[in-house]
Amino acid sequence: MLNYKEYSDGELLSLIKEESEEAKDILYEKYKYIIDIIIRKYTVKAKMLNIEYNDLYQEALLGFSDAINRYNDNRSSFRTFITICVDRRLQVVIKKASSLKNKLMNESLSLEYSYSDKQSLMEIISDENKNNPLNNLEMDESYLSLIKVIKKQLSSSEKEVFSLLINNYNYQEIAQILNKDIKQVDNAIQRIKSKVKNLLERE
């Protein structure tokens, strides 16, 4: 039997391409905790929308499979990529259910989380949006290119934290996903803020 400690993620992904179900099971066991964290993030909204836990979990597994199929090592780490793929899959499920409920009930459902990456980024690098360095940017046109430029300024560990931040994960969730303590995450975020502000000042 394969032991995940003896193989890198890249090696396991290569084995999966060779149709190794065992390698896929190992990756699932290794990163199952991420799926659990993301599902907890949407549990309250899912209950409000009458989405069964099992349905939510199945969608999370589909997001996990999608991450395996789409990942290449030119992206962020596999761990971060899984998080983003699963999260976006559940976002779609929540949005569809919310839209349907709104149509049937003819009323708006107040969602707990923001789905706007743009807004999230502004909140991340600003102090209560006061003196926000992004306020004067045309976000619709420059947001994606800005994200790419910012990532080029970051270390690999900072990129992981940044990718999770702009997908609306809080300090505690990021610490759990990356197996870091909250102080390490906070330090990384302060470095990211400093680099982003310096970048925007140069621009």
C-alpha positions as CSV (number, residue, x, y, z in Angstrom):
1,M,0.0,0.0,0.0
2,L,1.2,3.5,-0.9
3,N,2.2,5.8,2.0
4,Y,1.6,9.5,1.3
5,K,4.6,10.4,3.5
6,E,6.8,8.7,0.9
7,Y,5.4,10.6,-2.1
8,S,5.1,14.2,-3.0
9,D,1.9,15.6,-4.2
10,G,3.4,15.8,-7.7
11,E,4.2,12.1,-7.6
12,L,0.8,11.2,-6.4
13,L,-0.8,13.3,-9.1
14,S,1.3,11.5,-11.7
15,L,0.2,8.2,-10.4
16,I,-3.4,9.3,-10.6
17,K,-2.9,10.2,-14.3
18,E,-1.8,6.6,-14.6
19,E,-5.3,5.7,-13.1
20,S,-4.1,4.8,-9.6
21,E,-7.2,4.9,-7.4
22,E,-5.0,4.3,-4.4
23,A,-3.0,7.5,-5.1
24,K,-6.3,9.4,-5.3
25,D,-7.5,7.9,-2.0
26,I,-4.2,8.9,-0.4
27,L,-4.5,12.5,-1.6
28,Y,-8.1,12.6,-0.3
29,E,-7.0,11.4,3.1
30,K,-4.2,13.9,3.2
31,Y,-6.4,16.9,2.4
32,K,-9.8,15.8,3.7
33,Y,-9.4,18.3,6.6
34,I,-9.5,21.1,4.0
35,I,-12.9,19.9,2.7
36,D,-14.2,19.8,6.3
37,I,-13.0,23.4,6.9
38,I,-14.7,24.7,3.8
39,I,-18.0,22.8,4.4
40,R,-18.1,24.3,7.9
41,K,-17.8,27.7,6.3
42,Y,-21.1,27.1,4.4
43,T,-23.0,25.0,6.8
44,V,-25.2,27.8,8.2
45,K,-26.2,29.1,4.7
46,A,-26.7,25.5,3.4
47,K,-29.2,24.9,6.3
48,M,-31.0,28.2,5.5
49,L,-31.4,27.1,1.9
50,N,-32.4,23.5,2.8
51,I,-29.3,22.0,1.2
52,E,-28.5,18.6,2.8
53,Y,-25.1,18.0,4.3
54,N,-24.5,15.0,2.0
55,D,-25.3,17.0,-1.1
56,L,-22.9,19.7,0.1
57,Y,-20.2,17.1,0.7
58,Q,-20.7,15.5,-2.7
59,E,-20.2,18.9,-4.4
60,A,-17.1,19.4,-2.3
61,L,-15.8,16.0,-3.6
62,L,-16.5,17.1,-7.1
63,G,-14.5,20.2,-6.5
64,F,-11.7,18.1,-5.1
65,S,-11.7,15.9,-8.2
66,D,-11.8,19.0,-10.4
67,A,-8.6,20.3,-8.6
68,I,-6.8,17.0,-9.3
69,N,-7.7,17.1,-13.0
70,R,-6.9,20.7,-13.5
71,Y,-3.8,21.2,-11.4
72,N,-0.4,21.9,-12.8
73,D,2.7,22.9,-10.8
74,N,2.8,26.3,-12.5
75,R,-0.1,27.4,-10.3
76,S,-0.1,27.8,-6.5
77,S,0.5,24.9,-4.3
78,F,-1.8,21.9,-4.7
79,R,-3.2,22.5,-1.1
80,T,-4.2,26.0,-2.0
81,F,-5.6,25.0,-5.4
82,I,-7.8,22.4,-3.7
83,T,-9.1,25.0,-1.3
84,I,-10.0,27.4,-4.1
85,C,-11.6,24.7,-6.3
86,V,-13.8,23.3,-3.6
87,D,-14.7,26.7,-2.3
88,R,-15.8,27.9,-5.7
89,R,-17.8,24.7,-6.3
90,L,-19.8,25.3,-3.1
91,Q,-20.2,29.0,-3.9
92,V,-22.0,28.0,-7.1
93,V,-24.2,25.6,-5.2
94,I,-25.1,28.2,-2.6
95,K,-25.7,30.9,-5.3
96,K,-28.0,28.6,-7.3
97,A,-30.0,27.6,-4.2
98,S,-30.2,31.2,-3.1
99,S,-31.4,32.4,-6.5
100,L,-34.0,29.6,-6.6
101,K,-35.3,30.4,-3.1
102,N,-35.4,34.1,-3.9
103,K,-37.5,33.4,-7.0
104,L,-39.9,31.1,-5.2
105,M,-40.2,33.3,-2.0
106,N,-40.0,36.6,-3.9
107,E,-37.7,38.0,-1.3
108,S,-33.9,38.6,-0.8
109,L,-31.8,36.3,1.3
110,S,-29.2,38.0,3.3
111,L,-26.0,36.0,2.9
112,E,-23.3,36.0,5.6
113,Y,-20.3,36.0,3.3
114,S,-19.4,38.4,0.5
115,Y,-18.8,36.8,-2.9
116,S,-16.9,39.8,-4.2
117,D,-13.2,39.1,-4.5
118,K,-12.7,42.8,-5.3
119,Q,-14.4,43.9,-2.1
120,S,-12.5,41.2,-0.1
121,L,-9.1,42.4,-1.4
122,M,-10.0,46.0,-0.6
123,E,-10.9,45.0,3.0
124,I,-7.7,42.9,3.3
125,I,-5.2,45.6,2.5
126,S,-7.0,48.6,4.0
127,D,-7.7,49.7,7.5
128,E,-11.5,49.8,7.7
129,N,-11.3,51.1,4.0
130,K,-9.7,54.3,5.4
131,N,-6.8,55.4,3.3
132,N,-7.5,52.4,1.0
133,P,-4.8,52.2,-1.7
134,L,-7.2,50.6,-4.1
135,N,-10.0,53.2,-3.9
136,N,-8.8,55.0,-7.0
137,L,-8.3,52.0,-9.2
138,E,-10.8,51.0,-11.9
139,M,-11.4,47.5,-10.3
140,D,-13.5,46.0,-13.1
141,E,-10.7,46.5,-15.6
142,S,-7.6,46.0,-13.5
143,Y,-8.5,43.6,-10.7
144,L,-7.2,40.4,-12.3
145,S,-4.0,42.0,-13.6
146,L,-3.5,43.6,-10.2
147,I,-3.7,40.2,-8.5
148,K,-1.1,38.8,-10.9
149,V,1.3,41.7,-10.3
150,I,0.8,41.4,-6.5
151,K,1.6,37.6,-6.6
152,K,4.9,38.3,-8.4
153,Q,6.0,40.3,-5.4
154,L,5.2,37.6,-2.8
155,S,7.1,34.6,-1.6
156,S,5.6,31.1,-2.1
157,S,4.3,31.0,1.5
158,E,2.8,34.6,1.2
159,K,1.1,33.6,-2.1
160,E,-0.7,30.8,-0.3
161,V,-1.9,33.1,2.4
162,F,-2.9,35.8,-0.2
163,S,-4.8,33.3,-2.4
164,L,-6.9,32.2,0.6
165,L,-7.4,35.8,1.8
166,I,-8.9,36.9,-1.5
167,N,-11.2,33.9,-1.4
168,N,-12.7,35.2,1.9
169,Y,-10.9,32.9,4.4
170,N,-10.2,34.4,7.8
171,Y,-7.0,34.1,9.8
172,Q,-8.1,31.1,11.8
173,E,-9.3,29.2,8.7
174,I,-6.0,30.0,6.8
175,A,-4.0,28.8,9.8
176,Q,-5.9,25.5,9.8
177,I,-5.6,25.0,6.1
178,L,-1.9,25.8,5.9
179,N,-1.1,24.1,9.3
180,K,0.4,27.3,10.7
181,D,-0.3,29.2,13.9
182,I,-2.3,32.4,13.7
183,K,0.7,34.5,14.6
184,Q,2.5,33.2,11.5
185,V,-0.5,34.0,9.3
186,D,-0.8,37.5,10.8
187,N,2.9,38.1,10.1
188,A,2.5,37.0,6.5
189,I,-0.6,39.2,6.1
190,Q,1.3,42.3,7.4
191,R,4.2,41.6,5.0
192,I,1.6,41.3,2.1
193,K,0.0,44.6,3.1
194,S,3.3,46.3,3.1
195,K,4.3,44.9,-0.3
196,V,1.0,45.8,-1.9
197,K,1.1,49.3,-0.6
198,N,4.7,49.8,-1.8
199,L,3.6,48.4,-5.2
200,L,0.7,50.7,-5.5
201,E,2.7,53.7,-4.5
202,R,5.2,52.9,-7.3
203,E,2.4,52.6,-9.7
